[in-house]
Amino acid sequence: MSWSRRFDEPIILPNGKKLVTLKEAIAWLAKEVPKSEHTMKQVQAAARCVTEAAENNGPMMFARIGMMRAINRHRVREFDTSRKPHHWGKRKLKRDQ
């Protein structure tokens, strides 16, 4: 395949720009990610998945997921405790009512 393969949906960057092709994605990784962060797991995985998708017809979804993880590599994942609790285990059988 080639580096001109397109993502199913463009990847939107925090500054509003879009990454449409694998070539744009790998160029963004090389240019925008600081050299000191090139050894981070998320950046390495994204580069590997994008290269695999371009050169060996690998899955585009893996390339997209890898890019999203590299873009959000400094964002802390938060657990939202404000969600309503689940009803699991609260239902009773008809015979027990």
N, CA, C and O atoms as CSV, one atom per row, in Angstrom:
chain,resi,resn,atom,element,x,y,z
A,1,MET,N,N,0.851,-1.181,0.000
A,1,MET,CA,C,0.000,0.000,0.000
A,1,MET,C,C,0.895,1.243,0.000
A,1,MET,O,O,2.069,1.180,-0.366
A,2,SER,N,N,0.328,2.345,0.409
A,2,SER,CA,C,1.112,3.566,0.336
A,2,SER,C,C,0.807,4.476,1.516
A,2,SER,O,O,-0.115,4.244,2.297
A,3,TRP,N,N,1.608,5.504,1.609
A,3,TRP,CA,C,1.463,6.487,2.666
A,3,TRP,C,C,0.285,7.428,2.418
A,3,TRP,O,O,-0.045,8.246,3.277
A,4,SER,N,N,-0.344,7.318,1.261
A,4,SER,CA,C,-1.472,8.196,0.950
A,4,SER,C,C,-2.808,7.607,1.404
A,4,SER,O,O,-3.858,8.187,1.126
A,5,ARG,N,N,-2.787,6.465,2.097
A,5,ARG,CA,C,-4.038,5.894,2.622
A,5,ARG,C,C,-4.667,6.883,3.595
A,5,ARG,O,O,-3.979,7.538,4.378
A,6,ARG,N,N,-5.977,6.972,3.527
A,6,ARG,CA,C,-6.710,7.938,4.345
A,6,ARG,C,C,-7.361,7.240,5.541
A,6,ARG,O,O,-7.775,6.084,5.454
A,7,PHE,N,N,-7.442,7.966,6.656
A,7,PHE,CA,C,-8.188,7.474,7.810
A,7,PHE,C,C,-9.677,7.511,7.476
A,7,PHE,O,O,-10.111,8.314,6.649
A,8,ASP,N,N,-10.457,6.643,8.117
A,8,ASP,CA,C,-11.905,6.650,7.886
A,8,ASP,C,C,-12.506,7.994,8.284
A,8,ASP,O,O,-13.345,8.546,7.572
A,9,GLU,N,N,-12.074,8.504,9.410
A,9,GLU,CA,C,-12.462,9.841,9.866
A,9,GLU,C,C,-11.175,10.596,10.161
A,9,GLU,O,O,-10.258,10.026,10.751
A,10,PRO,N,N,-11.081,11.864,9.767
A,10,PRO,CA,C,-9.857,12.616,10.061
A,10,PRO,C,C,-9.622,12.735,11.568
A,10,PRO,O,O,-10.566,12.830,12.352
A,11,ILE,N,N,-8.365,12.729,11.949
A,11,ILE,CA,C,-7.994,12.903,13.353
A,11,ILE,C,C,-7.869,14.398,13.597
A,11,ILE,O,O,-7.085,15.074,12.931
A,12,ILE,N,N,-8.634,14.915,14.543
A,12,ILE,CA,C,-8.620,16.345,14.833
A,12,ILE,C,C,-7.617,16.599,15.949
A,12,ILE,O,O,-7.695,16.002,17.023
A,13,LEU,N,N,-6.676,17.493,15.679
A,13,LEU,CA,C,-5.643,17.849,16.653
A,13,LEU,C,C,-6.178,18.896,17.621
A,13,LEU,O,O,-7.186,19.540,17.331
A,14,PRO,N,N,-5.521,19.078,18.769
A,14,PRO,CA,C,-5.987,20.082,19.732
A,14,PRO,C,C,-6.039,21.504,19.170
A,14,PRO,O,O,-6.841,22.316,19.630
A,15,ASN,N,N,-5.193,21.816,18.179
A,15,ASN,CA,C,-5.197,23.160,17.619
A,15,ASN,C,C,-6.231,23.329,16.511
A,15,ASN,O,O,-6.326,24.403,15.917
A,16,GLY,N,N,-7.008,22.281,16.225
A,16,GLY,CA,C,-8.069,22.366,15.231
A,16,GLY,C,C,-7.708,21.812,13.864
A,16,GLY,O,O,-8.602,21.603,13.043
A,17,LYS,N,N,-6.443,21.568,13.590
A,17,LYS,CA,C,-6.040,20.999,12.307
A,17,LYS,C,C,-6.447,19.531,12.253
A,17,LYS,O,O,-6.744,18.920,13.279
A,18,LYS,N,N,-6.456,18.975,11.043
A,18,LYS,CA,C,-6.867,17.592,10.849
A,18,LYS,C,C,-5.750,16.796,10.189
A,18,LYS,O,O,-5.034,17.293,9.320
A,19,LEU,N,N,-5.623,15.556,10.621
A,19,LEU,CA,C,-4.727,14.606,9.977
A,19,LEU,C,C,-5.596,13.671,9.155
A,19,LEU,O,O,-6.441,12.962,9.701
A,20,VAL,N,N,-5.392,13.667,7.844
A,20,VAL,CA,C,-6.249,12.896,6.953
A,20,VAL,C,C,-5.554,11.627,6.465
A,20,VAL,O,O,-6.186,10.575,6.375
A,21,THR,N,N,-4.261,11.713,6.148
A,21,THR,CA,C,-3.543,10.566,5.591
A,21,THR,C,C,-2.467,10.074,6.558
A,21,THR,O,O,-2.125,10.741,7.534
A,22,LEU,N,N,-1.949,8.887,6.254
A,22,LEU,CA,C,-0.866,8.325,7.072
A,22,LEU,C,C,0.396,9.179,6.953
A,22,LEU,O,O,1.156,9.301,7.914
A,23,LYS,N,N,0.620,9.764,5.790
A,23,LYS,CA,C,1.791,10.618,5.588
A,23,LYS,C,C,1.725,11.838,6.497
A,23,LYS,O,O,2.733,12.230,7.086
A,24,GLU,N,N,0.549,12.439,6.614
A,24,GLU,CA,C,0.376,13.583,7.510
A,24,GLU,C,C,0.569,13.174,8.963
A,24,GLU,O,O,1.130,13.933,9.754
A,25,ALA,N,N,0.107,11.979,9.320
A,25,ALA,CA,C,0.218,11.508,10.698
A,25,ALA,C,C,1.675,11.288,11.100
A,25,ALA,O,O,2.093,11.719,12.175
A,26,ILE,N,N,2.449,10.622,10.243
A,26,ILE,CA,C,3.845,10.359,10.591
A,26,ILE,C,C,4.656,11.650,10.573
A,26,ILE,O,O,5.594,11.804,11.355
A,27,ALA,N,N,4.298,12.584,9.681
A,27,ALA,CA,C,4.981,13.875,9.645
A,27,ALA,C,C,4.680,14.672,10.915
A,27,ALA,O,O,5.554,15.359,11.443
A,28,TRP,N,N,3.444,14.578,11.403
A,28,TRP,CA,C,3.096,15.278,12.643
A,28,TRP,C,C,3.884,14.703,13.812
A,28,TRP,O,O,4.387,15.450,14.652
A,29,LEU,N,N,3.993,13.379,13.869
A,29,LEU,CA,C,4.769,12.763,14.950
A,29,LEU,C,C,6.219,13.219,14.915
A,29,LEU,O,O,6.802,13.524,15.956
A,30,ALA,N,N,6.798,13.266,13.731
A,30,ALA,CA,C,8.210,13.634,13.608
A,30,ALA,C,C,8.441,15.115,13.905
A,30,ALA,O,O,9.466,15.482,14.480
A,31,LYS,N,N,7.500,15.958,13.518
A,31,LYS,CA,C,7.700,17.399,13.626
A,31,LYS,C,C,7.220,17.986,14.959
A,31,LYS,O,O,7.925,18.786,15.574
A,32,GLU,N,N,6.043,17.597,15.396
A,32,GLU,CA,C,5.418,18.252,16.545
A,32,GLU,C,C,5.777,17.629,17.898
A,32,GLU,O,O,5.753,18.318,18.918
A,33,VAL,N,N,6.103,16.357,17.915
A,33,VAL,CA,C,6.475,15.725,19.185
A,33,VAL,C,C,7.940,16.050,19.458
A,33,VAL,O,O,8.791,15.802,18.605
A,34,PRO,N,N,8.250,16.601,20.633
A,34,PRO,CA,C,9.643,16.928,20.935
A,34,PRO,C,C,10.543,15.692,20.906
A,34,PRO,O,O,10.102,14.583,21.205
A,35,LYS,N,N,11.796,15.898,20.545
A,35,LYS,CA,C,12.761,14.793,20.450
A,35,LYS,C,C,12.873,14.026,21.766
A,35,LYS,O,O,13.073,12.812,21.768
A,36,SER,N,N,12.745,14.742,22.885
A,36,SER,CA,C,12.874,14.080,24.186
A,36,SER,C,C,11.719,13.115,24.451
A,36,SER,O,O,11.843,12.230,25.299
A,37,GLU,N,N,10.600,13.269,23.741
A,37,GLU,CA,C,9.448,12.409,23.946
A,37,GLU,C,C,9.319,11.318,22.887
A,37,GLU,O,O,8.358,10.550,22.916
A,38,HIS,N,N,10.252,11.235,21.967
A,38,HIS,CA,C,10.197,10.217,20.919
A,38,HIS,C,C,10.349,8.811,21.472
A,38,HIS,O,O,9.988,7.848,20.795
A,39,THR,N,N,10.870,8.666,22.678
A,39,THR,CA,C,11.048,7.345,23.269
A,39,THR,C,C,9.863,6.920,24.134
A,39,THR,O,O,9.874,5.824,24.694
A,40,MET,N,N,8.853,7.761,24.249
A,40,MET,CA,C,7.670,7.402,25.038
A,40,MET,C,C,6.933,6.247,24.370
A,40,MET,O,O,6.914,6.137,23.144
A,41,LYS,N,N,6.326,5.386,25.188
A,41,LYS,CA,C,5.622,4.212,24.666
A,41,LYS,C,C,4.520,4.589,23.693
A,41,LYS,O,O,4.349,3.938,22.662
A,42,GLN,N,N,3.765,5.648,24.017
A,42,GLN,CA,C,2.641,6.028,23.165
A,42,GLN,C,C,3.117,6.500,21.796
A,42,GLN,O,O,2.497,6.182,20.781
A,43,VAL,N,N,4.204,7.250,21.760
A,43,VAL,CA,C,4.726,7.775,20.501
A,43,VAL,C,C,5.330,6.641,19.674
A,43,VAL,O,O,5.119,6.579,18.463
A,44,GLN,N,N,6.072,5.754,20.312
A,44,GLN,CA,C,6.668,4.617,19.612
A,44,GLN,C,C,5.582,3.709,19.018
A,44,GLN,O,O,5.694,3.262,17.877
A,45,ALA,N,N,4.544,3.447,19.796
A,45,ALA,CA,C,3.464,2.588,19.319
A,45,ALA,C,C,2.719,3.232,18.147
A,45,ALA,O,O,2.362,2.550,17.187
A,46,ALA,N,N,2.488,4.534,18.227
A,46,ALA,CA,C,1.799,5.230,17.141
A,46,ALA,C,C,2.625,5.173,15.861
A,46,ALA,O,O,2.089,4.910,14.784
A,47,ALA,N,N,3.922,5.417,15.975
A,47,ALA,CA,C,4.789,5.378,14.796
A,47,ALA,C,C,4.820,3.971,14.198
A,47,ALA,O,O,4.803,3.815,12.977
A,48,ARG,N,N,4.865,2.962,15.044
A,48,ARG,CA,C,4.894,1.580,14.562
A,48,ARG,C,C,3.587,1.221,13.847
A,48,ARG,O,O,3.616,0.602,12.784
A,49,CYS,N,N,2.451,1.603,14.420
A,49,CYS,CA,C,1.156,1.270,13.813
A,49,CYS,C,C,0.930,2.019,12.504
A,49,CYS,O,O,0.389,1.456,11.552
A,50,VAL,N,N,1.340,3.286,12.452
A,50,VAL,CA,C,1.185,4.059,11.215
A,50,VAL,C,C,2.081,3.484,10.128
A,50,VAL,O,O,1.654,3.361,8.980
A,51,THR,N,N,3.319,3.129,10.472
A,51,THR,CA,C,4.233,2.542,9.501
A,51,THR,C,C,3.721,1.192,9.015
A,51,THR,O,O,3.802,0.888,7.825
A,52,GLU,N,N,3.197,0.386,9.924
A,52,GLU,CA,C,2.650,-0.925,9.557
A,52,GLU,C,C,1.467,-0.769,8.609
A,52,GLU,O,O,1.330,-1.530,7.651
A,53,ALA,N,N,0.617,0.211,8.873
A,53,ALA,CA,C,-0.548,0.442,8.011
A,53,ALA,C,C,-0.125,0.917,6.623
A,53,ALA,O,O,-0.765,0.575,5.629
A,54,ALA,N,N,0.937,1.694,6.553
A,54,ALA,CA,C,1.374,2.237,5.268
A,54,ALA,C,C,2.156,1.220,4.440
A,54,ALA,O,O,1.929,1.094,3.236
A,55,GLU,N,N,3.062,0.508,5.068
A,55,GLU,CA,C,3.978,-0.336,4.311
A,55,GLU,C,C,3.501,-1.773,4.146
A,55,GLU,O,O,3.815,-2.413,3.143
A,56,ASN,N,N,2.748,-2.293,5.115
A,56,ASN,CA,C,2.351,-3.701,5.062
A,56,ASN,C,C,0.841,-3.897,5.050
A,56,ASN,O,O,0.353,-4.982,5.367
A,57,ASN,N,N,0.107,-2.863,4.691
A,57,ASN,CA,C,-1.350,-2.920,4.626
A,57,ASN,C,C,-1.949,-3.328,5.968
A,57,ASN,O,O,-2.889,-4.122,6.021
A,58,GLY,N,N,-1.406,-2.789,7.040
A,58,GLY,CA,C,-1.914,-3.078,8.378
A,58,GLY,C,C,-3.239,-2.383,8.632
A,58,GLY,O,O,-3.693,-1.587,7.810
A,59,PRO,N,N,-3.870,-2.682,9.780
A,59,PRO,CA,C,-5.178,-2.105,10.074
A,59,PRO,C,C,-5.108,-0.603,10.333
A,59,PRO,O,O,-4.282,-0.129,11.113
A,60,MET,N,N,-5.984,0.127,9.669
A,60,MET,CA,C,-6.043,1.573,9.840
A,60,MET,C,C,-6.564,1.951,11.219
A,60,MET,O,O,-6.206,3.005,11.746
A,61,MET,N,N,-7.407,1.105,11.812
A,61,MET,CA,C,-7.952,1.412,13.130
A,61,MET,C,C,-6.840,1.437,14.170
A,61,MET,O,O,-6.865,2.275,15.071
A,62,PHE,N,N,-5.863,0.534,14.065
A,62,PHE,CA,C,-4.753,0.542,15.007
A,62,PHE,C,C,-3.925,1.819,14.848
A,62,PHE,O,O,-3.465,2.393,15.834
A,63,ALA,N,N,-3.741,2.254,13.614
A,63,ALA,CA,C,-3.000,3.492,13.369
A,63,ALA,C,C,-3.745,4.673,13.979
A,63,ALA,O,O,-3.127,5.555,14.576
A,64,ARG,N,N,-5.060,4.694,13.834
A,64,ARG,CA,C,-5.863,5.784,14.398
A,64,ARG,C,C,-5.796,5.786,15.923
A,64,ARG,O,O,-5.605,6.836,16.538
A,65,ILE,N,N,-5.951,4.618,16.529
A,65,ILE,CA,C,-5.900,4.515,17.987
A,65,ILE,C,C,-4.525,4.930,18.498
A,65,ILE,O,O,-4.422,5.654,19.489
A,66,GLY,N,N,-3.478,4.477,17.831
A,66,GLY,CA,C,-2.127,4.852,18.230
A,66,GLY,C,C,-1.902,6.348,18.148
A,66,GLY,O,O,-1.284,6.934,19.036
A,67,MET,N,N,-2.401,6.973,17.087
A,67,MET,CA,C,-2.249,8.424,16.948
A,67,MET,C,C,-3.022,9.166,18.034
A,67,MET,O,O,-2.531,10.153,18.582
A,68,MET,N,N,-4.214,8.702,18.343
A,68,MET,CA,C,-5.000,9.359,19.386
A,68,MET,C,C,-4.308,9.251,20.744
A,68,MET,O,O,-4.328,10.197,21.532
A,69,ARG,N,N,-3.698,8.103,21.014
A,69,ARG,CA,C,-2.977,7.948,22.279
A,69,ARG,C,C,-1.728,8.817,22.317
A,69,ARG,O,O,-1.371,9.338,23.374
A,70,ALA,N,N,-1.055,8.983,21.170
A,70,ALA,CA,C,0.134,9.839,21.122
A,70,ALA,C,C,-0.248,11.302,21.272
A,70,ALA,O,O,0.461,12.063,21.930
A,71,ILE,N,N,-1.346,11.698,20.676
A,71,ILE,CA,C,-1.790,13.093,20.788
A,71,ILE,C,C,-2.162,13.418,22.232
A,71,ILE,O,O,-1.852,14.504,22.723
A,72,ASN,N,N,-2.822,12.486,22.912
A,72,ASN,CA,C,-3.291,12.720,24.284
A,72,ASN,C,C,-2.367,12.096,25.321
A,72,ASN,O,O,-2.828,11.680,26.384
A,73,ARG,N,N,-1.078,12.023,25.033
A,73,ARG,CA,C,-0.135,11.320,25.911
A,73,ARG,C,C,0.058,11.990,27.266
A,73,ARG,O,O,0.476,11.324,28.213
A,74,HIS,N,N,-0.230,13.278,27.392
A,74,HIS,CA,C,-0.048,13.967,28.675
A,74,HIS,C,C,-1.359,14.145,29.435
A,74,HIS,O,O,-1.356,14.613,30.574
A,75,ARG,N,N,-2.459,13.780,28.824
A,75,ARG,CA,C,-3.757,13.946,29.466
A,75,ARG,C,C,-3.963,12.828,30.475
A,75,ARG,O,O,-3.739,11.656,30.172
A,76,VAL,N,N,-4.395,13.199,31.682
A,76,VAL,CA,C,-4.624,12.221,32.735
A,76,VAL,C,C,-6.034,11.683,32.586
A,76,VAL,O,O,-6.988,12.448,32.441
A,77,ARG,N,N,-6.161,10.365,32.621
A,77,ARG,CA,C,-7.487,9.756,32.543
A,77,ARG,C,C,-8.177,9.912,33.881
A,77,ARG,O,O,-7.608,9.598,34.927
A,78,GLU,N,N,-9.408,10.399,33.842
A,78,GLU,CA,C,-10.155,10.643,35.067
A,78,GLU,C,C,-11.383,9.749,35.103
A,78,GLU,O,O,-12.008,9.479,34.077
A,79,PHE,N,N,-11.706,9.304,36.284
A,79,PHE,CA,C,-12.906,8.503,36.488
A,79,PHE,C,C,-14.026,9.417,36.941
A,79,PHE,O,O,-13.869,10.159,37.910
A,80,ASP,N,N,-15.147,9.372,36.255
A,80,ASP,CA,C,-16.275,10.244,36.557
A,80,ASP,C,C,-17.174,9.568,37.584
A,80,ASP,O,O,-17.896,8.627,37.251
A,81,THR,N,N,-17.138,10.037,38.827
A,81,THR,CA,C,-17.937,9.445,39.887
A,81,THR,C,C,-19.335,10.036,39.955
A,81,THR,O,O,-20.152,9.577,40.753
A,82,SER,N,N,-19.629,11.030,39.148
A,82,SER,CA,C,-20.937,11.671,39.201
A,82,SER,C,C,-22.006,10.894,38.449
A,82,SER,O,O,-23.179,11.263,38.496
A,83,ARG,N,N,-21.628,9.831,37.761
A,83,ARG,CA,C,-22.605,9.041,37.016
A,83,ARG,C,C,-23.527,8.297,37.968
A,83,ARG,O,O,-23.130,7.935,39.075
A,84,LYS,N,N,-24.745,8.075,37.534
A,84,LYS,CA,C,-25.692,7.397,38.413
A,84,LYS,C,C,-25.313,5.929,38.579
A,84,LYS,O,O,-24.761,5.326,37.658
A,85,PRO,N,N,-25.599,5.354,39.726
A,85,PRO,CA,C,-25.225,3.954,39.977
A,85,PRO,C,C,-26.062,2.998,39.121
A,85,PRO,O,O,-27.164,3.327,38.683
A,86,HIS,N,N,-25.522,1.847,38.907
A,86,HIS,CA,C,-26.203,0.827,38.113
A,86,HIS,C,C,-27.233,0.093,38.957
A,86,HIS,O,O,-27.151,0.079,40.185
A,87,HIS,N,N,-28.179,-0.499,38.301
A,87,HIS,CA,C,-29.230,-1.265,38.968
A,87,HIS,C,C,-28.913,-2.749,39.031
A,87,HIS,O,O,-29.771,-3.541,39.421
A,88,TRP,N,N,-27.721,-3.139,38.662
A,88,TRP,CA,C,-27.385,-4.553,38.610
A,88,TRP,C,C,-27.550,-5.193,39.983
A,88,TRP,O,O,-27.122,-4.635,40.994
A,89,GLY,N,N,-28.152,-6.323,40.010
A,89,GLY,CA,C,-28.319,-7.071,41.250
A,89,GLY,C,C,-29.507,-6.631,42.073
A,89,GLY,O,O,-29.748,-7.224,43.125
A,90,LYS,N,N,-30.266,-5.629,41.664
A,90,LYS,CA,C,-31.383,-5.138,42.458
A,90,LYS,C,C,-32.721,-5.738,42.007
A,90,LYS,O,O,-33.723,-5.602,42.709
A,91,ARG,N,N,-32.746,-6.392,40.860
A,91,ARG,CA,C,-33.997,-6.973,40.381
A,91,ARG,C,C,-34.273,-8.285,41.099
A,91,ARG,O,O,-33.364,-9.049,41.424
A,92,LYS,N,N,-35.535,-8.515,41.332
A,92,LYS,CA,C,-35.942,-9.765,41.981
A,92,LYS,C,C,-36.729,-10.596,40.978
A,92,LYS,O,O,-37.352,-10.083,40.049
A,93,LEU,N,N,-36.672,-11.873,41.205
A,93,LEU,CA,C,-37.460,-12.774,40.378
A,93,LEU,C,C,-38.919,-12.658,40.738
A,93,LEU,O,O,-39.262,-12.239,41.843
A,94,LYS,N,N,-39.794,-13.031,39.796
A,94,LYS,CA,C,-41.230,-12.958,40.028
A,94,LYS,C,C,-41.650,-13.821,41.210
A,94,LYS,O,O,-42.542,-13.441,41.969
A,95,ARG,N,N,-41.010,-14.985,41.375
A,95,ARG,CA,C,-41.391,-15.878,42.459
A,95,ARG,C,C,-40.998,-15.339,43.852
A,95,ARG,O,O,-41.567,-15.753,44.862
A,96,ASP,N,N,-40.022,-14.412,43.896
A,96,ASP,CA,C,-39.553,-13.892,45.188
A,96,ASP,C,C,-40.332,-12.652,45.629
A,96,ASP,O,O,-40.084,-12.145,46.723
A,97,GLN,N,N,-41.249,-12.156,44.832
A,97,GLN,CA,C,-41.976,-10.930,45.190
A,97,GLN,C,C,-43.132,-11.172,46.092
A,97,GLN,O,O,-43.829,-10.230,46.469
